[in-house]
Amino acid sequence: MEKKRNHRTFFILLLLAITLFLLLFNFAFKKEISFDIQDKCGVFVNLISHTIVDEDACASRCRGQCVSQDNKFSKIIFEEAEKGCNECTCFCK
């Protein structure tokens, strides 16, 4: 009876190890995709108005886009423009 229990435990641990390895392998080698989110900006009362004001707004929009595409949010590159529209580049895995 003891041998049967040891075999069962070994088999369960082996399945868990294989599953964990496959999940980590899939996550590590999944290709990162990138895309730009357009900032709509314009002059309003001598000030430039932006839809993506800062890095937090850029990250929030990126997270939403990544989730809607069944991907995981990775990082952003936000460039604030003095004149014209800001640039928001998203990266998802």
BANU-504454 format. One record per residue: residue number from 1; residue in one letter; x, y, z of N, C-alpha, C in turn. Coordinates in nm, 4 decimals. Atoms other than C-alpha are relative to their C-alpha. Example, Ala and Ser with C-alpha at 12.3 -4.5 7.8 and 13.67 -1.06 7.14 Angstrom:
2
+------+-------+----------+----------+----------+----------+----------+----------+----------+----------+----------+
! bami ! fikol !     n_c1 !     n_c2 !     n_c3 !    ca_c1 !    ca_c2 !    ca_c3 !     c_c1 !     c_c2 !     c_c3 !
+------+-------+----------+----------+----------+----------+----------+----------+----------+----------+----------+
!    1 !     A !   0.0890 !  -0.1190 !   0.0000 !   1.2300 !  -0.4500 !   0.7800 !   0.0900 !   0.1200 !   0.0000 !
!    2 !     S !  -0.0820 !  -0.1190 !  -0.0060 !   1.3670 !  -0.1060 !   0.7140 !  -0.0770 !   0.1090 !   0.0730 !
+------+-------+----------+----------+----------+----------+----------+----------+----------+----------+----------+
//
This chain:
93
+------+-------+----------+----------+----------+----------+----------+----------+----------+----------+----------+
! bami ! fikol !     n_c1 !     n_c2 !     n_c3 !    ca_c1 !    ca_c2 !    ca_c3 !     c_c1 !     c_c2 !     c_c3 !
+------+-------+----------+----------+----------+----------+----------+----------+----------+----------+----------+
!    1 !     M !   0.0822 !  -0.1199 !   0.0000 !   0.0000 !   0.0000 !   0.0000 !   0.0867 !   0.1265 !   0.0000 !
!    2 !     E !  -0.0909 !  -0.1138 !  -0.0095 !   0.2899 !   0.2319 !   0.0836 !   0.0644 !   0.0312 !  -0.1358 !
!    3 !     K !  -0.0602 !  -0.0217 !   0.1313 !   0.4470 !   0.1810 !  -0.2608 !  -0.0984 !   0.0684 !  -0.0954 !
!    4 !     K !   0.1019 !  -0.0602 !   0.0845 !   0.1192 !   0.2706 !  -0.4325 !  -0.0140 !   0.1494 !   0.0303 !
!    5 !     R !   0.0111 !  -0.1397 !  -0.0417 !   0.0993 !   0.5938 !  -0.2342 !   0.1207 !   0.0808 !  -0.0478 !
!    6 !     N !  -0.1212 !  -0.0678 !   0.0459 !   0.4597 !   0.6841 !  -0.3208 !  -0.0033 !   0.0235 !  -0.1508 !
!    7 !     H !   0.0107 !  -0.0146 !   0.1448 !   0.3971 !   0.6224 !  -0.6912 !  -0.1006 !   0.1092 !  -0.0360 !
!    8 !     R !   0.1023 !  -0.1010 !   0.0260 !   0.0840 !   0.8361 !  -0.6826 !   0.0537 !   0.1404 !   0.0301 !
!    9 !     T !  -0.0582 !  -0.1288 !  -0.0377 !   0.2653 !   1.1212 !  -0.5035 !   0.1036 !   0.0435 !  -0.1033 !
!   10 !     F !  -0.1015 !  -0.0309 !   0.1009 !   0.5548 !   1.1017 !  -0.7495 !  -0.0662 !   0.0433 !  -0.1312 !
!   11 !     F !   0.0697 !  -0.0311 !   0.1235 !   0.3147 !   1.1064 !  -1.0448 !  -0.0649 !   0.1386 !   0.0062 !
!   12 !     I !   0.0626 !  -0.1315 !  -0.0171 !   0.1254 !   1.4091 !  -0.9096 !   0.1054 !   0.1104 !  -0.0019 !
!   13 !     L !  -0.1079 !  -0.0994 !  -0.0006 !   0.4497 !   1.5995 !  -0.8422 !   0.0613 !   0.0168 !  -0.1393 !
!   14 !     L !  -0.0527 !  -0.0056 !   0.1361 !   0.5755 !   1.5131 !  -1.1903 !  -0.0934 !   0.0797 !  -0.0904 !
!   15 !     L !   0.0970 !  -0.0760 !   0.0796 !   0.2547 !   1.6455 !  -1.3500 !   0.0038 !   0.1489 !   0.0340 !
!   16 !     L !  -0.0083 !  -0.1409 !  -0.0413 !   0.2771 !   1.9668 !  -1.1470 !   0.1268 !   0.0659 !  -0.0541 !
!   17 !     A !  -0.1266 !  -0.0545 !   0.0501 !   0.6416 !   2.0166 !  -1.2461 !  -0.0063 !   0.0239 !  -0.1505 !
!   18 !     I !   0.0125 !  -0.0144 !   0.1456 !   0.5656 !   1.9623 !  -1.6166 !  -0.0919 !   0.1169 !  -0.0335 !
!   19 !     T !   0.0937 !  -0.1106 !   0.0232 !   0.2682 !   2.2010 !  -1.6026 !   0.0666 !   0.1339 !   0.0278 !
!   20 !     L !  -0.0700 !  -0.1233 !  -0.0351 !   0.4744 !   2.4691 !  -1.4290 !   0.1054 !   0.0345 !  -0.1045 !
!   21 !     F !  -0.1016 !  -0.0232 !   0.1019 !   0.7563 !   2.4270 !  -1.6804 !  -0.0628 !   0.0516 !  -0.1294 !
!   22 !     L !   0.0661 !  -0.0421 !   0.1240 !   0.5189 !   2.4599 !  -1.9771 !  -0.0553 !   0.1427 !   0.0106 !
!   23 !     L !   0.0510 !  -0.1357 !  -0.0188 !   0.3551 !   2.7729 !  -1.8330 !   0.1120 !   0.1035 !  -0.0021 !
!   24 !     L !  -0.1129 !  -0.0928 !  -0.0016 !   0.6892 !   2.9402 !  -1.7656 !   0.0643 !   0.0111 !  -0.1377 !
!   25 !     F !  -0.0571 !   0.0002 !   0.1344 !   0.8213 !   2.8402 !  -2.1076 !  -0.0849 !   0.0848 !  -0.0945 !
!   26 !     N !   0.0919 !  -0.0759 !   0.0850 !   0.5132 !   2.9854 !  -2.2781 !   0.0094 !   0.1492 !   0.0300 !
!   27 !     F !  -0.0067 !  -0.1405 !  -0.0385 !   0.5334 !   3.3123 !  -2.0825 !   0.1340 !   0.0623 !  -0.0379 !
!   28 !     A !  -0.1333 !  -0.0541 !   0.0257 !   0.9097 !   3.3548 !  -2.1281 !   0.0248 !   0.0258 !  -0.1482 !
!   29 !     F !  -0.0298 !  -0.0114 !   0.1431 !   0.9081 !   3.3101 !  -2.5036 !  -0.1154 !   0.0557 !  -0.0820 !
!   30 !     K !   0.1096 !  -0.0622 !   0.0731 !   0.5814 !   3.4798 !  -2.5923 !   0.0493 !   0.1330 !  -0.0566 !
!   31 !     K !  -0.0505 !  -0.1185 !   0.0684 !   0.6531 !   3.7539 !  -2.8425 !  -0.0704 !   0.1258 !   0.0516 !
!   32 !     E !   0.0541 !  -0.1280 !  -0.0464 !   0.6088 !   4.1093 !  -2.7216 !  -0.0488 !   0.0805 !  -0.1203 !
!   33 !     I !   0.0544 !  -0.0826 !   0.1074 !   0.3836 !   4.3242 !  -2.9380 !  -0.0035 !   0.1458 !   0.0476 !
!   34 !     S !   0.0066 !  -0.1416 !  -0.0356 !   0.3832 !   4.7032 !  -2.9489 !  -0.0944 !   0.0717 !  -0.0954 !
!   35 !     F !   0.0886 !  -0.0831 !   0.0811 !   0.1407 !   4.9639 !  -3.0747 !  -0.0073 !   0.1380 !   0.0634 !
!   36 !     D !   0.0131 !  -0.1382 !  -0.0472 !   0.0825 !   5.3376 !  -3.0445 !  -0.1460 !   0.0309 !   0.0272 !
!   37 !     I !   0.1340 !  -0.0519 !  -0.0278 !  -0.2201 !   5.4983 !  -2.8854 !   0.0030 !   0.1481 !  -0.0350 !
!   38 !     Q !   0.0045 !  -0.1377 !   0.0509 !  -0.3120 !   5.8230 !  -3.0559 !  -0.0496 !   0.0960 !   0.1078 !
!   39 !     D !   0.0422 !  -0.1087 !  -0.0877 !  -0.3260 !   6.1325 !  -2.8371 !  -0.0709 !   0.1035 !  -0.0872 !
!   40 !     K !   0.0736 !  -0.1029 !   0.0735 !  -0.5935 !   6.3671 !  -2.9650 !   0.0201 !   0.1316 !   0.0759 !
!   41 !     C !  -0.0289 !  -0.1262 !  -0.0668 !  -0.4837 !   6.7196 !  -2.8882 !  -0.0406 !   0.1175 !  -0.0885 !
!   42 !     G !   0.0376 !  -0.1197 !   0.0731 !  -0.5810 !   7.0688 !  -2.9865 !   0.0098 !   0.1224 !   0.0889 !
!   43 !     V !  -0.0107 !  -0.1258 !  -0.0732 !  -0.5614 !   7.4313 !  -2.8867 !  -0.1377 !   0.0386 !   0.0518 !
!   44 !     F !   0.1238 !  -0.0414 !  -0.0649 !  -0.8275 !   7.5411 !  -2.6408 !   0.0347 !   0.1122 !   0.0974 !
!   45 !     V !  -0.0254 !  -0.1193 !  -0.0816 !  -0.8136 !   7.8906 !  -2.4866 !   0.1509 !   0.0189 !   0.0211 !
!   46 !     N !  -0.1452 !  -0.0190 !   0.0007 !  -0.4431 !   7.9297 !  -2.5754 !   0.0775 !  -0.1080 !   0.0760 !
!   47 !     L !  -0.0676 !   0.1145 !  -0.0623 !  -0.3586 !   7.5961 !  -2.4064 !  -0.0217 !  -0.1218 !  -0.0880 !
!   48 !     I !   0.0155 !   0.1239 !   0.0765 !  -0.3002 !   7.2590 !  -2.5670 !  -0.0693 !  -0.1025 !   0.0895 !
!   49 !     S !   0.0780 !   0.0990 !  -0.0734 !  -0.5594 !   7.0048 !  -2.4518 !   0.0351 !  -0.1396 !  -0.0534 !
!   50 !     H !  -0.0393 !   0.1364 !   0.0376 !  -0.4622 !   6.6329 !  -2.4517 !  -0.1006 !  -0.1019 !   0.0526 !
!   51 !     T !   0.0777 !   0.1134 !  -0.0531 !  -0.6583 !   6.3082 !  -2.4193 !   0.0900 !  -0.0922 !   0.0826 !
!   52 !     I !  -0.0984 !   0.0737 !  -0.0804 !  -0.3402 !   6.1399 !  -2.2867 !   0.0914 !   0.1053 !   0.0624 !
!   53 !     V !  -0.0659 !  -0.1119 !  -0.0669 !  -0.2151 !   6.3916 !  -2.0342 !   0.1372 !  -0.0360 !   0.0552 !
!   54 !     D !  -0.1243 !   0.0367 !  -0.0667 !   0.0554 !   6.1997 !  -1.8496 !   0.0256 !  -0.1503 !  -0.0126 !
!   55 !     E !  -0.0412 !   0.1404 !   0.0064 !   0.2268 !   5.8629 !  -1.8016 !  -0.1070 !  -0.0935 !   0.0574 !
!   56 !     D !   0.1051 !   0.0827 !  -0.0607 !  -0.0544 !   5.7306 !  -1.5788 !  -0.1169 !  -0.0216 !  -0.0967 !
!   57 !     A !   0.1086 !   0.0126 !   0.0983 !  -0.3176 !   5.8011 !  -1.8452 !   0.0419 !  -0.0931 !  -0.1129 !
!   58 !     C !  -0.0527 !   0.0875 !   0.1053 !  -0.0982 !   5.6298 !  -2.1047 !  -0.0018 !  -0.1460 !   0.0465 !
!   59 !     A !  -0.0037 !   0.1371 !  -0.0538 !  -0.0483 !   5.3215 !  -1.8816 !  -0.1404 !  -0.0572 !   0.0138 !
!   60 !     S !   0.1380 !   0.0453 !  -0.0164 !  -0.4199 !   5.3007 !  -1.8078 !  -0.0611 !  -0.0415 !  -0.1342 !
!   61 !     R !   0.0525 !   0.0334 !   0.1331 !  -0.5142 !   5.3078 !  -2.1758 !   0.0677 !  -0.1250 !  -0.0559 !
!   62 !     C !  -0.0736 !   0.1175 !   0.0493 !  -0.2426 !   5.0525 !  -2.2570 !  -0.0481 !  -0.1278 !   0.0663 !
!   63 !     R !   0.0501 !   0.1189 !  -0.0707 !  -0.3587 !   4.8101 !  -1.9887 !  -0.1340 !  -0.0451 !  -0.0586 !
!   64 !     G !   0.1302 !   0.0318 !   0.0568 !  -0.7112 !   4.8298 !  -2.1286 !   0.0104 !  -0.0640 !  -0.1373 !
!   65 !     Q !  -0.0182 !   0.0560 !   0.1343 !  -0.5937 !   4.7625 !  -2.4841 !   0.0606 !  -0.1398 !   0.0065 !
!   66 !     C !  -0.0635 !   0.1325 !  -0.0125 !  -0.3720 !   4.4707 !  -2.3771 !  -0.1020 !  -0.1042 !   0.0448 !
!   67 !     V !   0.1005 !   0.0936 !  -0.0516 !  -0.6542 !   4.3072 !  -2.1805 !  -0.1039 !  -0.0312 !  -0.1072 !
!   68 !     S !   0.1013 !   0.0235 !   0.1034 !  -0.8998 !   4.3520 !  -2.4679 !   0.0525 !  -0.0903 !  -0.1120 !
!   69 !     Q !  -0.0607 !   0.0871 !   0.0998 !  -0.6541 !   4.1654 !  -2.6936 !   0.0476 !  -0.1318 !   0.0604 !
!   70 !     D !  -0.0400 !   0.1220 !  -0.0731 !  -0.6079 !   3.8825 !  -2.4357 !   0.1514 !  -0.0108 !   0.0164 !
!   71 !     N !  -0.1445 !  -0.0033 !  -0.0261 !  -0.2482 !   3.9870 !  -2.3666 !   0.0233 !   0.0596 !   0.1379 !
!   72 !     K !  -0.0364 !  -0.0578 !  -0.1288 !  -0.0638 !   4.0931 !  -2.0533 !   0.0804 !   0.1274 !  -0.0237 !
!   73 !     F !  -0.0695 !  -0.1284 !   0.0074 !   0.0535 !   4.4512 !  -2.0067 !   0.1459 !  -0.0204 !   0.0387 !
!   74 !     S !  -0.1423 !   0.0150 !  -0.0264 !   0.4328 !   4.4742 !  -2.0207 !   0.0631 !   0.1327 !   0.0441 !
!   75 !     K !  -0.0591 !  -0.1308 !  -0.0332 !   0.5494 !   4.8386 !  -2.0324 !  -0.0528 !   0.1052 !  -0.0963 !
!   76 !     I !   0.0368 !  -0.1109 !   0.0887 !   0.4973 !   5.1803 !  -2.1896 !   0.1209 !   0.0887 !  -0.0238 !
!   77 !     I !  -0.0939 !  -0.1097 !   0.0232 !   0.7042 !   5.4543 !  -2.3431 !  -0.0876 !   0.1227 !  -0.0250 !
!   78 !     F !   0.0793 !  -0.1220 !   0.0099 !   0.5497 !   5.7970 !  -2.2887 !   0.0935 !   0.1177 !  -0.0247 !
!   79 !     E !  -0.0783 !  -0.1200 !   0.0312 !   0.6921 !   6.1099 !  -2.4482 !  -0.0935 !   0.1202 !  -0.0027 !
!   80 !     E !   0.0826 !  -0.1206 !  -0.0086 !   0.5412 !   6.4408 !  -2.3490 !   0.0528 !   0.1047 !  -0.0984 !
!   81 !     A !  -0.0389 !  -0.0990 !   0.1006 !   0.5447 !   6.6984 !  -2.6265 !  -0.0347 !   0.1401 !   0.0486 !
!   82 !     E !   0.0283 !  -0.1391 !  -0.0356 !   0.5757 !   7.0704 !  -2.5609 !  -0.0964 !   0.0620 !  -0.1001 !
!   83 !     K !   0.0889 !  -0.0467 !   0.1067 !   0.4120 !   7.1477 !  -2.8938 !  -0.0515 !  -0.1233 !  -0.0718 !
!   84 !     G !   0.0574 !   0.1156 !   0.0685 !   0.1759 !   6.9020 !  -3.0548 !  -0.0491 !  -0.1057 !   0.0975 !
!   85 !     C !   0.0597 !   0.1086 !  -0.0793 !   0.0446 !   6.5708 !  -2.9322 !   0.1064 !  -0.0853 !   0.0697 !
!   86 !     N !  -0.0871 !   0.0917 !  -0.0725 !   0.2014 !   6.3401 !  -2.6723 !   0.0052 !  -0.1341 !  -0.0729 !
!   87 !     E !  -0.0147 !   0.1313 !   0.0619 !   0.3263 !   5.9968 !  -2.7792 !  -0.0077 !  -0.1085 !   0.1073 !
!   88 !     C !   0.0199 !   0.1096 !  -0.0941 !   0.2172 !   5.6783 !  -2.6025 !   0.0181 !  -0.1319 !  -0.0760 !
!   89 !     T !  -0.0278 !   0.1292 !   0.0620 !   0.3699 !   5.3438 !  -2.7089 !  -0.0190 !  -0.1088 !   0.1038 !
!   90 !     C !   0.0332 !   0.1082 !  -0.0918 !   0.2377 !   5.0254 !  -2.5474 !   0.0718 !  -0.1278 !  -0.0392 !
!   91 !     F !  -0.0593 !   0.1307 !   0.0223 !   0.3989 !   4.6855 !  -2.5085 !  -0.0785 !  -0.1034 !   0.0796 !
!   92 !     C !   0.0751 !   0.1089 !  -0.0623 !   0.2049 !   4.3660 !  -2.4330 !   0.0676 !  -0.1318 !  -0.0338 !
!   93 !     K !  -0.0473 !   0.1370 !   0.0259 !   0.2996 !   3.9994 !  -2.4067 !  -0.1174 !  -0.0930 !  -0.0033 !
+------+-------+----------+----------+----------+----------+----------+----------+----------+----------+----------+
//
